[in-house]
Amino acid sequence: MNSSQTAVPPFGSLAWAQANGGRMSARERVLEGGRSTRAVLGLMGARAAQRVGVPARKAVSIDIESLVFPDSRIAREAEEECRTTVSPMLYNHSVRTYIFGLMLAQRDGLKPDHEMFYVASMLHDLTLGETHRHFAPIDCFAARGGLLAEEWTSVRGWDPSRRATVSNAITMHLNSRVDPSFGPEAQMLRAGAGVDTIGLRYRHVAPASMEQILERYPRHGLKVSRELTFVDEGHPGTRAQFLKQLGFAKLLRTSQFAE
């Protein structure tokens, strides 16, 4: 048996989810547990620094009034798909994920394809809504989202490379870390969602910009939402269950956001 037959797909990728039904192995739980613990310790340190007034370094600003979203046909259709099939809370979360991701990309020197990142942001949580919840027979909602994105972009004529970039970004956004080889769009999706949920890298967004963003796109009770506390998605072995066991709901509820 050659190495290509025995290779294990990268953790959290769409190929990984398809190979194992989106369920983590014992080894993956240990490895991801270590990475997640380091991320949470960093988060707690950042929250403590904010409480005592230590200024953040290199916080990024954005003028929400001048921000122009991608306006291609597929970008408009992705926005409509999100707006019409999920709750206002999840829709605004998706928009803020895009905005925060763009800001962190600027800080980190990443050069994304804005259209791909926008489409990924708009589609990334569709399977948490009732319309698309049962899109595919797989327990992991992020993997269902990746499969949905693969089909959705295929129908609209995207080539395999662009489809793979978006579907993997969506499937991997629950990871504690995304390998750079999956592209800046995947890194930005995880980072943007991390800001908007538990406040990872919250301090890298300038306070005035944060206020502008939240005024334009309110959170609508995200901290206690059924969808983002994974009430319906904690299936055995999935990354959603793993995050629940790590205390994700408490981290969400105690995040730096004022709601």
Protein Blocks (a to p, Z undefined) as FASTA:
>chain_A
ZZklmpccdehiaklmmmnoopacfklmmmmmmmmmmmmmmmmmmmmmmmnopacehiac
ddfklpccdfbfklmmmmmmmmmmmcfklmmmmmmmmmmmmmmmmmnopacdfklmmmmm
mmmmmmmpmklmmmpacfblklmmmmmmmmmmmmnopafklmmmmmmmmmmmmpmbdcfk
lojklmmmmmmmmmmmnopaklmpcfklmmmmmmmmcgklmlmgfklnommmmcghiakl
mmmmnommmmmmmmmbfZZ
